[in-house]
Amino acid sequence: MRRSSREIAVSGAEKRQLAVASATLGPWRPAAVVGALGGGVDLALHLVSGHFGLGIFSSAISIAALLFFCVGGAGAALGYSSRGEGRDRRIRRWARRHPWRVAAVPATAMFFFDLVVRQVLTSQGFFGSVWTGLWHGAVVAAVVGGVGSVAASRKA
């Protein structure tokens, strides 16, 4: 792979730090609102249908987290921020060029969050929780990386 004359070689540890830094710059407040709305709708639908128990809370929390990480991560991959456009321009530019590396951060967070929620609130076994967390993390990675890739290809 050829590097442009302006691209600097970056170590693996630095790439991970850049991915985490760019993910933290996402629009997380609007993502929290979207997640809360989605989780609330899921909880209301379960209650209206007559399902009760801790399982409905884990489902609602999981949906809320999934939406939260998808919206916030996609915004980070696109280079959007709720903190103002003038700050951290270089990190945002790096995030737009490396959407799949940025996607790994919210996907990993989704996996661990979902694993803990399912272990605490449900009677689901550990390996079932791991499997559910893995595919929820994969959904977040696909959404965030896909949105970032499509946006990057449209700008090029």
C-alpha positions as CSV (number, residue, x, y, z in Angstrom):
1,M,0.0,0.0,0.0
2,R,1.4,3.4,-0.9
3,R,1.4,6.2,1.5
4,S,0.8,9.7,0.6
5,S,3.6,12.2,1.2
6,R,1.7,13.8,4.1
7,E,0.9,10.5,5.9
8,I,3.1,9.7,8.8
9,A,3.8,6.1,10.0
10,V,1.9,5.3,13.1
11,S,2.5,2.4,15.5
12,G,-0.2,0.0,16.5
13,A,-0.5,1.4,20.0
14,E,-0.9,4.9,18.5
15,K,-3.6,3.7,16.1
16,R,-5.5,2.3,19.0
17,Q,-5.2,5.6,20.9
18,L,-6.3,7.5,17.9
19,A,-9.3,5.3,17.5
20,V,-10.3,5.7,21.1
21,A,-9.7,9.5,20.9
22,S,-11.8,9.8,17.7
23,A,-14.6,7.7,19.2
24,T,-14.8,10.0,22.2
25,L,-15.4,13.0,20.0
26,G,-18.7,11.6,18.6
27,P,-22.1,13.2,19.2
28,W,-22.7,11.2,22.4
29,R,-25.4,13.5,23.9
30,P,-27.7,13.1,20.9
31,A,-26.8,9.4,20.9
32,A,-27.9,9.1,24.5
33,V,-31.3,10.7,23.6
34,V,-31.8,8.3,20.7
35,G,-30.8,5.3,22.9
36,A,-33.1,6.4,25.7
37,L,-36.0,6.8,23.3
38,G,-35.4,3.4,21.7
39,G,-35.0,1.6,25.0
40,G,-38.2,3.3,26.3
41,V,-40.1,2.2,23.2
42,D,-38.9,-1.4,23.6
43,L,-39.8,-1.4,27.3
44,A,-43.3,0.1,26.6
45,L,-43.9,-2.6,23.9
46,H,-43.0,-5.4,26.3
47,L,-45.2,-4.0,29.0
48,V,-48.2,-3.5,26.6
49,S,-47.8,-7.0,25.4
50,G,-48.0,-8.3,29.0
51,H,-44.4,-9.4,29.5
52,F,-43.0,-8.8,32.9
53,G,-39.7,-9.6,34.6
54,L,-36.0,-8.6,34.5
55,G,-35.7,-9.9,31.0
56,I,-37.6,-7.0,29.6
57,F,-35.3,-4.6,31.3
58,S,-32.2,-6.3,29.9
59,S,-33.8,-6.2,26.4
60,A,-34.6,-2.5,26.8
61,I,-31.2,-1.6,28.1
62,S,-29.6,-3.6,25.3
63,I,-31.6,-1.9,22.6
64,A,-30.8,1.5,24.2
65,A,-27.1,0.7,24.2
66,L,-27.2,-0.6,20.7
67,L,-28.7,2.6,19.4
68,F,-26.4,4.7,21.6
69,F,-23.3,3.1,20.3
70,C,-24.5,3.1,16.7
71,V,-25.4,6.8,16.6
72,G,-22.4,8.0,18.6
73,G,-20.0,5.8,16.8
74,A,-21.3,6.7,13.3
75,G,-21.1,10.3,14.2
76,A,-17.5,9.8,15.4
77,A,-16.6,8.0,12.1
78,L,-18.1,10.8,10.1
79,G,-16.2,13.4,12.1
80,Y,-19.2,15.0,13.8
81,S,-19.0,16.3,17.3
82,S,-21.4,17.9,19.8
83,R,-18.5,19.9,21.2
84,G,-17.9,22.3,18.3
85,E,-16.2,22.1,15.0
86,G,-13.0,23.9,15.7
87,R,-11.6,21.4,18.2
88,D,-9.5,18.3,17.4
89,R,-9.6,18.7,13.6
90,R,-6.7,16.3,13.0
91,I,-8.3,13.5,15.0
92,R,-11.6,13.9,13.1
93,R,-9.7,13.8,9.8
94,W,-8.0,10.6,10.9
95,A,-11.4,9.1,11.9
96,R,-12.9,9.9,8.5
97,R,-10.0,8.1,6.9
98,H,-10.1,5.0,9.2
99,P,-13.8,4.3,9.9
100,W,-13.3,0.6,10.6
101,R,-10.7,1.3,13.3
102,V,-13.1,3.8,14.9
103,A,-15.9,1.3,14.6
104,A,-14.0,-1.2,16.7
105,V,-14.2,1.1,19.8
106,P,-18.0,1.3,20.2
107,A,-18.4,-2.3,19.0
108,T,-16.1,-3.5,21.8
109,A,-17.9,-1.3,24.3
110,M,-21.2,-2.7,23.2
111,F,-19.9,-6.3,23.6
112,F,-18.8,-5.8,27.2
113,F,-21.8,-3.7,28.2
114,D,-24.2,-6.2,26.8
115,L,-22.4,-9.1,28.4
116,V,-22.5,-7.5,31.8
117,V,-26.2,-6.5,31.5
118,R,-27.2,-10.0,30.5
119,Q,-25.2,-11.7,33.2
120,V,-26.7,-9.4,35.9
121,L,-30.3,-9.1,34.8
122,T,-31.1,-12.5,33.1
123,S,-30.6,-16.1,33.8
124,Q,-28.9,-16.6,30.5
125,G,-25.8,-18.7,30.6
126,F,-22.3,-17.1,30.2
127,F,-21.8,-18.5,26.7
128,G,-25.2,-17.4,25.6
129,S,-24.5,-13.9,26.9
130,V,-21.1,-13.9,25.1
131,W,-22.8,-14.9,21.8
132,T,-25.5,-12.2,22.1
133,G,-22.9,-9.6,23.0
134,L,-20.7,-10.7,20.0
135,W,-23.5,-10.3,17.5
136,H,-24.7,-7.0,19.0
137,G,-21.1,-5.7,18.8
138,A,-20.9,-6.9,15.2
139,V,-24.0,-5.0,14.4
140,V,-22.5,-1.8,15.9
141,A,-19.2,-2.4,14.0
142,A,-21.1,-3.0,10.7
143,V,-23.3,0.2,11.1
144,V,-20.4,2.5,12.3
145,G,-17.8,1.1,9.8
146,G,-20.3,1.0,6.9
147,V,-21.5,4.5,7.5
148,G,-18.0,5.8,7.7
149,S,-16.9,3.9,4.6
150,V,-19.7,5.1,2.5
151,A,-19.2,8.7,3.6
152,A,-15.4,8.4,2.9
153,S,-16.0,7.0,-0.5
154,R,-18.5,9.7,-1.4
155,K,-16.0,12.4,-0.4
156,A,-13.2,10.8,-2.5
